[in-house]
Amino acid sequence: MEMNFTKMHGLGNDFVVIDAVRQHVSLTPERVRFLAHRRTGVGCDQVLLVEPPADPQRAAFRYRIFNADGNEVEQCGNGARCFAVFVREAGLTEATVIPVETAAGIITLQVQGDGQVTVDMGPPRLEPWTIPFEAAAAAPTHTLQVGGETLEIGAVSMGNPHAVVVVEDVHKAPVERLGPLIERHPRFPRGANAGFMEVVSRERVRLRVFERGAGETLACGTGACAAVVSGQLQGLLDRQVAVDLPGGRLVIEWAGREDAPVLMTGPAQSVFTGRIQL
Ligand SMILES: N[C@@H](CCC[C@H](N)C(=O)O)C(=O)O
């Protein structure tokens, strides 16, 4: 099978984006791993598949997300912004407000005049069973034993599971050592993305994320949303927060109520297009 693809990134979190509206594409975990491989494939953190929607009344497209390890996952914030730019550049839509189906539900994307994209990611999920995370009840932080250490973590789902750890200095955070242990911690039955957040002020944080199924990335959109939600729940952050990731800045806004949506604004960029034999 041969197919066209576009290489894109959002703050260095990179994607192979595939149009499955105009071409027939069949992905398997092996094919995803091949595409994602940085030496023998195209190279990316996630593969994004753009498909026709299941319910055209509610959304114009469906967008599916596969981590570099081959597993399909529920949500991807940087990927959502790239999806919005992709469908417009590919001529699949001229709309600037684009509702899209994801495995975690419908989210709505708005392409701004300056090319930035704002994503309404929907409300965070905080009840442990929705994350899923093993705990008796929702709480601003939970105690987690990891690698012989006792951590206080925030547990938040943005459609996908996140653990957020507040650290003194993000540059010295034990991302490589504790990231993989949190990712596979037994209290996260479906795994977790592990965010390490340094609070600079009530309006600004620094964040590094060890992503489930991809390792540390230059930016994680859902990770930024989860970090701001967790920081607000701990009383550390205001409503709108600039999140500085290794790849650049996202602006996250949350009104602090469980039913309030999290809004994420940031860039999305096409890099090149190609054709590949699978
Ligand atoms: N890079 C993404 C998140 C991609 C999925 C994540 N690794 C998971 O397994 O949940 C983002 O920008 O949100």
The ligand as an SDF file (V2000), in Angstrom:
LIG
                    3D

 13 12  0  0  0  0  0  0  0  0999 V2000
    1.2800   14.8500   22.4010 N   0  0  0  0  0  0  0  0  0  0  0  0
   -0.0470   14.8280   22.8020 C   0  0  0  0  0  0  0  0  0  0  0  0
   -0.5500   13.6510   23.5880 C   0  0  0  0  0  0  0  0  0  0  0  0
   -0.4870   12.3630   22.7720 C   0  0  0  0  0  0  0  0  0  0  0  0
   -1.0880   11.1650   23.4640 C   0  0  0  0  0  0  0  0  0  0  0  0
   -0.3780   10.7730   24.7350 C   0  0  0  0  0  0  0  0  0  0  0  0
    0.9830   10.3640   24.5060 N   0  0  0  0  0  0  0  0  0  0  0  0
   -1.1680    9.6560   25.4130 C   0  0  0  0  0  0  0  0  0  0  0  0
   -0.7550    8.4950   25.3480 O   0  0  0  0  0  0  0  0  0  0  0  0
   -2.1880    9.9420   26.0380 O   0  0  0  0  0  0  0  0  0  0  0  0
   -0.6310   16.1610   23.1810 C   0  0  0  0  0  0  0  0  0  0  0  0
   -0.1560   17.1780   22.6290 O   0  0  0  0  0  0  0  0  0  0  0  0
   -1.5890   16.2210   23.9390 O   0  0  0  0  0  0  0  0  0  0  0  0
  1  2  1  0
  2  3  1  0
  2 11  1  0
  3  4  1  0
  4  5  1  0
  5  6  1  0
  6  7  1  0
  6  8  1  0
  8  9  2  0
  8 10  1  0
 11 12  2  0
 11 13  1  0
M  END
$$$$
